[in-house]
Amino acid sequence: MEVLKEKYTITELSERLNVTDHALRYYEKEFSLAVPKDSRGRRYYTPELANIMYQIKTMRDDGLEIKAIKKILISENMINPPPPVVLEGTSSSLVPVDYGYASNEIKQFFNEFKDEITSSISCELTAAKEHLSKEINKSKLELGACMENSIRKLETKMEKHFIEVDRSIGEWREKNRAGFFKRWVKRVLK
């Protein structure tokens, strides 16, 4: 985002980023951003804060979750990590527990897990392929049988039709032959 001003009001920045004022306040809260206020108590965004808001909006538009964006911004030193959580009545902060697993053991576990899943998926795909192949062959046979049945029915219909046509032609010939002889006899006798 090109910085054009030294200060942006929440309305100006929301219009510039094409987000709502509510979204900007939500990002302030989620990312623990200290947005300064003027003498009248209205927020204003410095170019650095405007840039952070632009980065957040861009990553959200790309489909990243808030937690992922926080990690990215912390790793790029754009925002500070959240303070450690302190339990009530104690002065110690929560620290990640070491369960005694070495990094290599974890990597090995996940590699074995990946291999297991890959193998399982491969087996399932092979089974699905075989099943689909059987179903396709079965459908081909059913379709072939259906076609043969339809062809037989059509042949039977055509045979009946040709027999009927032959009979009709025969009747017509007989009728016209008898008429021819009658006409010939009448001519001869005249």
Secondary structure, DSSP 4 states (H G I P E B T S, - for coil): -----S-EEHHHHHHHHT--HHHHHHHHHHTT----B-TTS-BEE-HHHHHHHHHHHHHHHTT--HHHHHHHHHHTTSSPPPPPPB-TT--PBP-----S--HHHHHHHHHHHHHHHHHHHHHHHHHHHHHHHHHHHHHHHHHHHHHHHHHHHHHHHHHHHHHHHHHHHHHHHHHHHHHHHHHHHHHHH-
